[in-house]
Amino acid sequence: MSPVESAARLAGSQAELATDPAQPAADEPTAGRGAARARLHHVDAMRPVKQLGVVGTHSFAFFAPAAGYAVGASVMITHVTRFAFLFISAAMLVYAYPRLDREGIKVFWRRRLVAVALPYATWTLIYFLAGIGSFHSAAAASYHFFYLLFTGYYQLYYLLLLLELCVIYPGLLWFLRRTEGHHGLVLGLSIGLQMLLMGLLHYGLLAGALGKGNGMTELWNYEVFVVSGGLFAYNYERVHAWFLEHKRLILCYTLGTGLFAEGWVAAGEAGVPHVGGVFAAAVFQPAVMPFYLGLVACVYLLGVSMCSRRRSGRFRALVKVGVDDSYGIYLSQILVFQFLVFVGFRRLDSFVPWWGLTLSGVVIVFTLSTLLTSFLARLPGAKALAGRPRQPWRTLSPAAWRGRVQLLEASAGPA
């Protein structure tokens, strides 16, 4: 069998696979719907971009100084990844499950539990075992394990957010249908509500109603990104065409709101009241939310560009690798960060500037997480360890890579 034929068979066997816990198999018939829909590869391409931003956020947390304008201004940008996560998740659920009947609900939940709950429980156990030596008794260790399981270890709380989204999804779908024809008004009201919620969070007026993470674990604090993701998918053809027609407008809007957001951080560093140095780079604040909306739109346009058939087969193959491994990178990255801390990487700050250490951390962690995910995806239990079905070892061979590149080169065209 030629490399091209091998790659074609591989592509066919992997077409049904979801590469993210929020992404059902969008190119096969889904629950409550008989017809298949074309997979949105450019939305898939947003995932490795998002994961790169997540790794960047954590690299700042592990290796950058605790305060300072440059750090705050940079972290403020990478915070967009958490909002992009909910936007993509809501969009892909609405796109892949536009109708849910009684039987469809069962299929929906069976797939979500395998895709979300199984990796969540597995990696909670892995991280717990990695730190078990710090407990002085079995009772303390047991308590901590169940605490992690119900609140989310470090970055894993996002999977709890995703489960919350799955719980409310039938209601979200019903709401989108009932408001059809008024979705512009819905988006406007949703933006207004998000600004209000972020204002209450930013100024500490909801402190008593928040759990772990000061608002980061409650889905309602991300409502505009859930709603806008759902609206995007519900009106996909029209919105996609509008995005492509108004690229410059989107870029200018994002640049303008980004400059305002960075000015907000600078004002905080200068001691302007009610902004504050630490608060200036906080996750939830109304001054920055418009920038996040624009940045999510820009990442979408970047995904469209990355998947264009004008791109070389090698580039598109690399994008596909990033898409396939993005969930595993998300799951395993903190383990890699902990490894770097253990071997003393952080002590290099005595002769390497913080920004060099942080950027190096991003490259190293993203690369090692990708390699680890590729390995875990070929072991028994790959769905729990890498968030994807088990892959054959032969797909790592140079021949399989060349076949994939040649197949993508053959599909190149003007689109």
C-alpha positions in Angstrom: 0.0 0.0 0.0 1.4 3.4 -1.0 1.9 6.2 1.6 -0.9 8.1 0.1 -3.3 5.2 0.3 -2.2 4.6 3.9 -2.8 8.2 4.8 -6.2 8.1 3.1 -7.2 5.0 5.1 -5.9 6.7 8.3 -7.8 9.9 7.5 -11.0 7.8 6.9 -10.6 5.9 10.2 -10.0 9.1 12.1 -12.8 11.2 10.6 -15.2 10.3 13.4 -12.9 11.2 16.2 -13.5 14.1 18.5 -10.3 16.0 19.4 -11.7 18.0 22.2 -14.1 17.1 25.0 -16.6 19.7 23.6 -16.3 18.4 20.1 -18.6 15.5 19.0 -17.9 13.8 15.7 -19.4 16.6 13.6 -19.0 14.8 10.3 -21.1 11.7 11.2 -24.8 11.5 12.1 -25.3 12.8 15.6 -27.9 12.4 18.3 -31.4 13.5 17.3 -30.5 14.2 13.7 -30.2 11.9 10.7 -28.0 13.9 8.3 -24.3 14.4 8.7 -22.8 17.8 8.7 -19.4 18.8 7.3 -16.7 19.0 10.0 -15.6 22.6 10.8 -11.8 22.0 10.5 -11.1 25.7 11.0 -12.8 25.6 14.3 -10.8 22.5 15.2 -7.7 24.6 14.3 -8.6 27.1 17.0 -7.8 24.4 19.6 -4.0 24.2 19.4 -3.9 28.0 19.3 -6.0 28.1 22.4 -3.9 25.5 24.1 -0.8 27.5 23.3 -2.4 30.4 25.1 -3.2 28.2 28.1 0.4 27.0 28.3 1.5 30.6 28.1 -0.8 31.6 31.0 0.6 28.8 33.2 4.2 29.6 32.1 3.7 33.1 33.4 2.3 31.6 36.7 5.3 29.3 37.1 8.2 31.3 35.9 7.4 35.1 35.7 7.5 37.5 38.7 4.3 37.9 40.6 3.8 41.6 39.6 4.8 44.1 37.1 3.2 45.9 34.1 4.8 43.6 31.4 3.6 40.5 33.2 0.1 41.8 33.8 -0.3 43.1 30.3 0.8 39.7 28.8 -1.3 37.6 31.1 -4.3 39.8 30.4 -4.1 38.7 26.7 -3.6 35.0 27.5 -6.6 35.0 29.8 -8.8 35.0 26.6 -8.2 31.3 26.3 -10.7 30.4 29.0 -13.4 32.4 27.2 -12.5 30.9 23.8 -12.8 27.5 25.4 -16.5 28.1 26.3 -17.2 29.8 22.9 -15.8 26.8 21.0 -17.5 24.3 23.3 -20.9 25.9 22.9 -20.5 26.4 19.2 -19.5 22.8 18.5 -22.3 21.3 20.6 -25.0 23.4 18.8 -23.4 22.6 15.4 -23.2 18.9 16.0 -26.4 18.5 18.1 -29.0 20.9 16.6 -31.8 18.6 17.8 -32.1 16.3 20.8 -34.9 13.8 21.1 -35.4 11.4 24.0 -33.0 8.8 22.5 -30.6 11.5 21.4 -30.2 12.8 25.0 -29.0 9.3 26.0 -26.5 9.2 23.2 -25.4 12.8 24.0 -24.7 12.0 27.6 -23.0 8.7 26.9 -20.6 10.4 24.6 -20.0 13.4 26.9 -19.3 11.1 29.9 -16.7 9.2 27.9 -15.1 12.3 26.5 -15.2 14.5 29.6 -15.8 12.6 32.8 -13.4 9.7 32.1 -10.3 11.9 31.3 -11.2 14.2 34.2 -11.3 11.4 36.8 -8.2 9.8 35.4 -6.0 12.9 35.4 -7.4 13.9 38.8 -6.0 10.6 40.1 -2.7 11.1 38.3 -2.1 14.6 39.8 -3.2 13.4 43.2 -0.7 10.5 43.1 2.0 12.8 41.9 1.7 14.8 45.1 0.7 12.1 47.5 4.0 12.2 49.3 3.1 15.5 50.9 0.3 14.0 53.1 1.0 12.8 56.6 -2.0 10.5 56.9 -4.3 8.3 54.7 -7.3 10.3 56.0 -5.8 13.6 54.8 -4.9 12.2 51.5 -8.4 10.7 51.0 -10.0 14.0 51.9 -7.8 15.9 49.4 -8.5 13.5 46.6 -12.3 13.9 46.9 -11.8 17.7 47.3 -9.9 17.7 43.9 -12.5 15.4 42.4 -15.4 17.8 43.2 -13.6 21.1 42.7 -11.1 20.4 39.9 -7.3 20.2 40.1 -5.6 23.4 38.8 -6.6 23.5 35.1 -9.0 20.6 35.3 -11.9 22.7 36.7 -12.6 23.6 33.0 -13.9 20.1 32.5 -16.4 20.7 35.3 -17.4 23.9 33.5 -17.9 21.7 30.4 -20.1 19.3 32.3 -22.1 22.3 33.5 -22.5 23.3 29.9 -23.7 19.8 28.9 -26.3 19.9 31.7 -27.8 23.2 30.5 -27.4 22.4 26.8 -31.0 21.3 26.1 -32.1 24.5 27.7 -29.7 26.6 25.6 -30.9 24.8 22.5 -34.5 25.5 23.4 -33.7 29.2 24.1 -31.9 29.6 20.7 -35.0 28.2 18.9 -37.5 30.3 20.8 -35.6 33.5 20.1 -34.9 32.8 16.4 -35.3 36.0 14.5 -34.2 38.1 17.5 -30.7 36.8 17.9 -29.1 40.2 17.5 -31.1 41.5 20.4 -30.2 38.3 22.4 -26.5 39.0 21.8 -26.8 42.6 22.8 -28.6 41.7 26.1 -26.0 39.0 26.7 -23.1 41.4 26.3 -24.8 43.8 28.7 -25.4 41.1 31.3 -21.8 40.0 31.0 -20.5 43.5 31.6 -22.7 43.7 34.7 -21.5 40.4 36.0 -17.9 41.2 35.4 -18.3 44.5 37.1 -19.8 42.8 40.2 -17.0 40.3 40.2 -14.2 42.8 39.6 -15.2 45.0 42.5 -15.9 42.1 44.9 -19.7 42.5 45.1 -20.3 38.8 44.6 -17.6 37.4 46.8 -20.0 35.6 49.0 -21.6 33.7 46.1 -18.3 32.4 44.6 -16.6 29.1 45.0 -13.0 28.0 44.3 -11.2 30.3 41.9 -13.0 33.6 42.6 -15.6 33.1 39.9 -13.7 31.0 37.5 -15.6 27.8 38.3 -19.1 29.1 37.7 -20.5 28.8 34.2 -22.7 31.8 34.5 -19.6 34.1 34.7 -18.9 33.1 31.0 -22.5 33.5 29.8 -21.8 35.8 26.8 -19.2 33.4 25.4 -21.6 30.4 25.8 -24.5 32.4 24.2 -22.3 33.9 21.4 -20.9 30.4 20.6 -24.4 29.0 20.4 -25.6 31.9 18.2 -22.6 31.5 16.0 -23.3 27.8 15.3 -27.1 28.3 15.0 -26.5 30.9 12.3 -23.3 29.4 11.1 -23.4 30.1 7.3 -24.5 33.7 7.7 -22.1 34.5 10.5 -19.1 32.8 8.9 -19.7 34.8 5.7 -20.0 38.0 7.7 -16.7 37.3 9.4 -14.9 36.8 6.1 -16.4 39.9 4.6 -15.4 42.1 7.6 -11.9 40.9 8.5 -10.5 44.4 8.6 -13.3 45.7 10.8 -12.8 42.8 13.2 -9.1 43.4 13.3 -9.5 47.1 13.8 -12.0 46.6 16.6 -9.8 44.1 18.3 -6.8 46.4 18.0 -8.7 49.3 19.4 -10.2 47.4 22.4 -6.8 45.8 23.0 -5.1 49.2 23.3 -7.8 50.3 25.7 -7.4 47.1 27.7 -3.6 47.5 27.9 -4.2 51.1 29.0 -6.3 49.8 31.7 -3.5 47.6 33.0 -1.1 50.6 32.8 -3.5 52.7 34.8 -3.6 50.0 37.4 0.2 50.0 37.6 0.1 53.7 38.0 -2.2 53.5 41.0 -5.4 54.7 39.5 -8.2 54.0 42.1 -10.4 50.9 41.5 -8.0 49.4 39.0 -5.1 48.3 41.1 -1.9 46.5 39.9 -3.2 42.9 40.6 -6.8 43.7 39.7 -5.6 45.2 36.4 -4.8 41.8 35.0 -7.7 40.0 36.7 -9.7 37.5 34.7 -13.2 39.1 35.1 -13.4 42.8 34.4 -15.7 44.8 32.2 -13.0 47.0 30.7 -11.4 44.0 29.0 -14.4 41.9 28.0 -14.9 43.7 24.6 -11.3 42.9 23.7 -11.8 39.2 24.5 -14.8 39.1 22.2 -12.7 40.6 19.4 -9.8 38.3 20.1 -12.0 35.2 19.9 -13.2 36.4 16.5 -9.5 36.9 15.4 -8.6 33.4 16.5 -11.5 32.1 14.5 -10.2 33.9 11.4 -6.7 32.5 12.1 -8.2 29.0 12.1 -9.8 29.7 8.7 -6.5 30.9 7.4 -4.6 27.9 8.9 -7.0 25.4 7.2 -7.0 27.1 3.8 -6.1 24.8 0.9 -3.6 27.4 -0.2 -1.4 26.2 2.8 1.1 23.5 2.1 0.4 19.9 2.9 3.2 19.9 5.5 1.7 22.9 7.3 -1.8 21.5 7.3 -0.5 18.2 8.5 1.2 20.0 11.4 -2.1 21.7 12.2 -3.9 18.4 12.2 -1.3 17.0 14.7 -1.9 20.0 16.9 -5.7 19.5 16.7 -5.4 15.8 17.5 -3.1 16.4 20.5 -4.7 19.6 21.9 -6.9 17.8 24.5 -4.0 15.7 25.7 -1.8 18.9 25.9 -4.5 20.5 28.1 -4.7 17.4 30.4 -0.9 16.8 30.8 0.7 20.2 30.7 0.8 20.8 34.5 2.6 17.5 35.0 5.3 18.8 32.6 5.4 22.1 34.5 5.9 20.3 37.7 8.7 18.2 36.1 10.5 21.4 35.1 10.2 22.8 38.6 11.5 19.5 40.0 14.6 19.5 37.8 15.3 23.2 38.7 14.3 25.0 35.6 13.0 27.9 37.6 16.4 28.5 39.2 17.6 29.6 35.8 16.1 33.0 36.5 19.3 34.0 38.2 20.9 34.6 34.8 18.0 34.3 32.3 15.5 37.2 32.2 12.0 36.3 33.2 10.6 36.8 29.7 13.2 34.4 28.3 12.4 31.8 31.0 8.7 32.2 30.4 8.9 31.9 26.6 11.3 28.9 26.9 8.8 27.3 29.3 6.0 27.7 26.7 8.1 26.0 24.0 9.4 23.2 26.2 6.0 22.4 27.9 4.0 22.6 24.6 6.6 20.3 22.9 6.9 17.8 25.7 3.1 17.7 26.3 2.6 17.0 22.6 5.2 14.1 22.7 3.6 12.7 25.9 0.1 12.9 24.4 1.3 11.2 21.2 2.7 8.4 23.4 -0.3 8.1 25.6 -2.7 8.0 22.6 -1.1 4.7 21.6 -1.5 2.9 24.9 -4.5 1.0 26.2 -6.8 3.4 27.9 -6.0 6.2 25.4 -9.5 7.8 25.8 -8.8 8.4 29.5 -5.1 9.3 29.1 -5.1 11.4 25.9 -8.7 12.2 25.4 -8.9 10.3 22.1 -9.3 6.7 20.8 -6.2 4.6 20.7 -4.0 5.2 17.7 -1.8 2.5 16.0 2.0 2.9 16.4 2.5 2.8 12.7 0.9 6.2 12.3 4.1 7.6 13.8 6.3 6.3 11.0 7.9 8.6 8.4 6.0 6.8 5.7 2.6 7.7 7.3 3.7 11.3 7.8 4.7 11.6 4.1 1.5 10.0 3.1 -0.6 12.4 5.1 1.4 15.4 3.6 1.0 14.1 0.0 -2.7 13.5 0.6 -3.2 17.1 1.8 -1.0 18.4 -1.0 -3.3 16.6 -3.5 -6.3 18.3 -1.9 -4.8 21.8 -2.3 -6.8 24.3 -4.3 -7.9 28.0 -4.4 -10.2 27.8 -1.4 
